[in-house]
Amino acid sequence: MLSCRDRGRHADYIIDQRGNRAPAWHRIAAWLIDWLRILVLPLLLVPVGVALYSAGLRLPVGLWNLISFLFLIAPVTLWCAWRESGRFQATPGKRARGLIVVDARSGRPVGFGRALLRNTAKIALPWELGHTVAYGFATTARNPSESLMVLTIIVYVIMFAWLGALFLPSTRTPYDLLGGTRVVSGSRE
């Protein structure tokens, strides 16, 4: 057993060092809870974009994609990394499901850099690629390019790989492996 109280700035959790893995359905439920919070940001931003477009503002698709990244994807990715590396070791959804993010080897809390790497692969990469595909289809309507079709396939492969990995015995996703993390069930002290 490891008590996260040993790291003063982190929440008081007890983690089973033998690998108290978080069940896939708990992680999916946690993600859905987080997305209910995250969707507030697009609900606030979309009307602004619609108003700007209605007022006659016409920007190249690439610039709209960049604006979406800077005002939507990057803040969400940073917020999740901050929550997973902060004293809670978890986003609100993970906390609601009793889950925390820890170092895969030691079971200790992860720093912001590793949490950011994990969330960049988990959130920013697939979301940005998805936006790129959506913007591409919106502008090419009838004749999507081969590269757009390949990118679409890549987006789906990433999504299914991330989701499918949750059901493997280790429950470690590619973004967990990349960040050297695992998500475990943690019980409050």
N, C-alpha and C positions, 0 to 999 in steps of 0.2 A: 504494500500500500504506500502511496505517496500522498502526502498532504500538501496542497498548493498553498497552504498558509506559510510554508517555508519561503515563499517568494512574496514578501510583504505587500506588494501592490496588487496582487491577484486575489480573486475570490477564494473563499474557503471551500474547497472541494476535496473529496477523497477519491482517488482514482485507483482502480485495481491494476497493478502493474502487469498482470498476466494478460492483459489485452481485453479489457471490458469493452469490446467493440459495440459501437452504436448500430442497432438494427437498421436495415435499409429503409423500412417504412417510417421509422422515427426521423431519419434524416430527410426523407421526402416531405413529411409533415412539417418539419422545422423550416424547410425551404419555402413551402407554401405560406406558412405564417409570416416569414420574412417578406415574401413577395406582396402580401397584403399591405405591408408598410411601405415597401419600395414603390408600389404603384401610385402612391400619393404624389411622388415627384413628376411622373409623366402626366398625371391628371392636372397638375399645375402648369406644366410647360406646354402641353399640346395647345391649349387655348391661345397662348402667347404666339406660338408659331402660326396658327390659323389666322389670328388677327393680323400678324405681319404680312402673311401671304395675301389676305383679303385687302390689305391696304396697298397692295401693288409691289411689295418687296419680292423680287425674283433673284434667287441666288443659285449658283451652280450646285448640282447634286452633291458633289464632293464637299462643298462648303457646308451644306445642310448636314451631311454626315459628320463632319468635324464638329459642328456646333452640338449635334446630338451627343457625340462622344464627350465633349468637354462639360456639358451641362447635365448630362444624364448618366452615362456609363461610368465615367471616371469618378464622380462623387459617390455613386453606389458602391463601386469597387473599393474605394478608399474607406468608406464607412464600414463595410463588412470587415476589411482588414484591421481597422482600428478596434472594432468590437472583439474580434477574435484574438487580438494581441493585447488587448487591454485587460483590466482587472476582472472582467467577466469571462474571458476566454471563449466567448460565444456571441453570436448574433442573438437578438431577442427570440427568434424562432428556435434556435438551439437551446437557449435557456428554458424556454417553455416546455421543451421536450426532455430536459435534463441532460443535455449533451454539451460537451466542451471540446475544443481543439487543443491538442497537445503535441509535443515533439514525439515523433514515432519511436525513437529509441529510449529516451529518458522518461517520457510521460510528463515532462515539465512544460510550462507555458511556452509558447513561441513568441518571438519578437515580431515587431511590425514588418520588417523586411520580408521575412518568410511568410507571414500572413498575407502580405501584399502580393508576393509571387503566387501563392496558392489562389487568391481571389482574382488575380489577373487571368490565370488559366481557367478558373471556374466561371467567372462572370464576364470580364471585359473581352476576352478573346471570342467566345461564341456569340456574345451579344453584338459586338462590333461587326463580326462577319455576317451575322443575321441582318443587321441594318444595311450593310453593303449590298447583300443579296436583295433585300426589299427595295432599296433605292434603285438598284439595277433593273429589277423587274418593273418598277413604276415608270421608268424612263424608256425602256425598250419594248414595252407592251407585247408586241406580236413576234418579235424576232430576237430572243435573248441570245447572246453570244455563247460560244462554247466555254469560254472562261467563266462566265456567269453560271452556267450549268455545272461546271466542275466545282466552283465555289459553293454552290447550293448543296451538292453531294457532300462536300467536306463539312459543312455546317451540320448536316444530319448525322454524319459519322461521329463527329465530336459529341453531339447531344446523346446519341445512343451509347457511345463508349462511356461517357460520364455516368449516365443512368445505369447501364448494365454493370459497371464495376461495383456499384453499391450492393449487388446481389452475389458477388464473389465471396468466398469464405473470409477473405481478409477485410472486406468492405472498404478497402482503400481505392480511391479513384485515381486516375492519372494526375489530377491536380494535388491530391494528397501526397502521392509519390514525389512529384516535382517539388513540393514545399517541405518534404520530410516530416509530414504531419499525419495524424490520424484523429478521427473523431470518436470519442468514447463517451459512454454513459458515466456521468459524474454524480456523486451524491453529496448533498450539502452536509457539512460537518455540524 
